[in-house]
């Protein structure tokens, strides 16, 4: 099923742009090469999104703008590439909202637990044009050296561990890997776990050696990273909609002509739609393949986690700021 994304708005893509001088001062007619960094493999939904973005931008620009992709964390992990985009050494970055929040704290609102009731609600909260506009505003206010392009999703994140997690009590004392976010720390601490930050590139080894006991991600990324080899229990907590943002270096953005900015925005729209469709399908396929590979897929009792999370939502949103509160209100209104 096709997901309808707004043609305008902002998000967390960081584009690394190199200009080849052959045009006027406004960038018209220039041939551009943009650097795009993301920390997932190119055969993941991130890569599908990046390919669609690059192909669409090349077509819209009549071949004058190309995108050089740097997948798999080859230019650093997400927080590092976001900082490089702020410095202007990378043009474009795809990153999870949890990591975007290291530069734009209010982006952590997209990682509030149990904010979305089901997949339809998740998609409505991802594609709503007002949500994109709020995201753009929070990026501009918190990180003036970045420009937000838009928001997409990789589906729901769930919990995986070296021992089964069937209810909140099983999280007590578990060394649990989280993204670097005070919001995440609040939630997992409230569930009884011991929140621990580990770079995604180091997580396999951390699980293998017992440095951490569990982590969370979508089924597809759990499979792609081969974490199921060392953490064989997947609990479908579906606690977070795995929202992905797109940001572009403000220096890069301002170097583009108005027409080129429109091309970039439209291209991200196409990439966001393709990436979301691919991600949701990949999660379904991954669940079947993981079970065939011997992973025990559990449907835990999440009622206690939901009660704690819903009790924290307004408090966390208020602490994050006005834009975060707007996102929560807008998201709730989509199911009323």
C-alpha positions, -999 to +999 in steps of 0.1 A: +000+000+000+014+034-010+019+059+018+011+095+010+038+120+021+035+158+021+054+176-006+066+203+018+081+204+053+113+195+070+132+165+083+165+151+093+186+145+062+221+157+062+234+163+027+272+167+021+274+190-008+304+197-031+299+224-057+315+222-091+317+258-103+301+262-136+271+284-130+260+318-117+261+331-081+227+316-073+237+281-082+216+280-114+232+256-139+259+244-115+267+207-114+266+195-078+278+164-060+261+159-027+274+136+001+247+116+019+256+096+051+236+070+069+246+042+093+225+013+078+235-010+049+226+001+014+203-029+010+181-017+039+151+006+038+176+035+044+193+025+011+161+022-008+151+057+005+185+070-005+184+055-040+149+069-047+160+103-033+192+103-055+174+091-087+145+116-083+169+145-077+190+135-107+159+134-128+144+167-115+177+185-120+183+172-155+214+154-144+230+184-127+228+171-091+242+138-082+243+122-047+272+102-034+260+077-008+281+067+022+261+039+039+269+016+068+284+042+090+314+047+067+315+084+076+308+078+113+278+070+135+247+091+133+256+116+160+290+121+144+276+126+109+250+151+122+277+171+138+297+169+105+267+182+087+264+211+111+301+219+103+294+217+066+317+187+059+288+164+051+258+177+032+230+152+040+223+127+067+195+102+073+192+095+110+168+082+137+150+108+157+167+095+188+201+105+174+189+137+158+179+148+193+216+151+201+215+183+180+178+190+181+166+180+216+129+184+208+132+158+181+131+133+210+094+137+210+092+113+181+107+087+203+082+090+231+070+055+240+036+043+230+028+076+213+013+057+184-015+032+189-009+011+158+006+011+123-021+032+108-017+058+135+021+057+131+017+064+093-008+092+099+016+108+124+045+105+099+028+118+068+008+147+082+021+180+067+017+198+100+041+174+117+067+180+090+063+218+095+067+215+132+098+193+127+113+220+104+106+247+129+123+228+158+154+221+136+157+258+127+153+269+163+176+244+179+202+240+152+205+270+129+233+253+110+209+226+098+178+226+077+150+200+082+136+183+051+111+158+064+101+127+084+097+091+075+094+058+094+109+024+096+080+009+115+078-001+152+109-009+173+107-039+196+130-054+223+155-082+219+177-098+244+199-128+254+171-139+278+133-138+272+114-106+281+078-115+286+067-086+308+082-055+325+095-076+354+120-093+331+137-059+324+147-055+360+185-051+362+189-058+325+218-038+309+199-023+281+214-005+251+197+028+243+202+056+219+220+086+234+188+104+247+178+115+281+143+107+272+152+071+264+171+070+297+140+081+316+118+055+300+141+024+303+151+034+339+114+036+348+109+001+334+136-012+358+164-017+332+199-003+334+202+021+303+235+019+286+247+038+255+266+018+229+274+028+193+253+008+169+285-004+151+297-019+184+264-034+196+269-069+181+301-073+202+285-058+232+257-084+231+281-112+224+304-104+253+277-095+278+285-059+280+248-054+274+220-079+277+194-064+254+186-037+229+158-025+207+151-019+170+128-029+142+127-066+133+144-058+099+173-039+114+177-066+141+180-091+113+202-070+090+227-063+119+227-100+126+220-093+163+197-123+163+229-145+163+238-133+198+204-122+212+179-148+202+148-135+219+126-109+202+098-094+222+072-075+202+069-045+226+064-021+197+071+007+221+084+033+196+076+043+161+111+043+145+109+078+130+137+089+107+145+125+100+164+141+072+186+172+077+208+191+053+236+214+062+223+250+063+254+261+043+245+236+016+209+246+017+216+283+013+240+277-016+211+262-036+188+282-058+151+283-049+144+259-077+172+235-065+157+236-030+123+226-044+140+197-062+157+185-030+124+187-011+104+169-037+131+142-040+130+136-002+093+133-005+098+105-030+125+089-010+105+090+023+076+073+007+097+046-009+116+040+023+085+037+045+069+012+021+101-009+020+106-008+058+071-020+067+073-048+042+108-057+054+096-060+090+070-085+080+094-106+060+120-104+087+097-117+114+090-149+093+127-154+085+138-148+120+115-175+133+127-199+106+163-191+118+154-201+154+146-168+170+119-170+196+094-143+189+074-134+220+042-113+224+049-099+259+025-083+283+033-046+279+005-032+300+028-020+328+052-004+303+023+014+286+010+027+319+044+041+329+050+055+294+017+072+291+022+087+325+054+102+314+043+115+280+030+149+289+058+155+314+085+146+288+069+167+261+067+197+284+103+193+294+113+191+257+095+223+247+067+239+228+072+221+195+073+188+212+040+195+229+026+204+195+037+171+180+020+152+209-012+172+205-012+167+168-005+130+170-033+125+195-058+144+174-052+119+145-071+092+164-098+113+181 
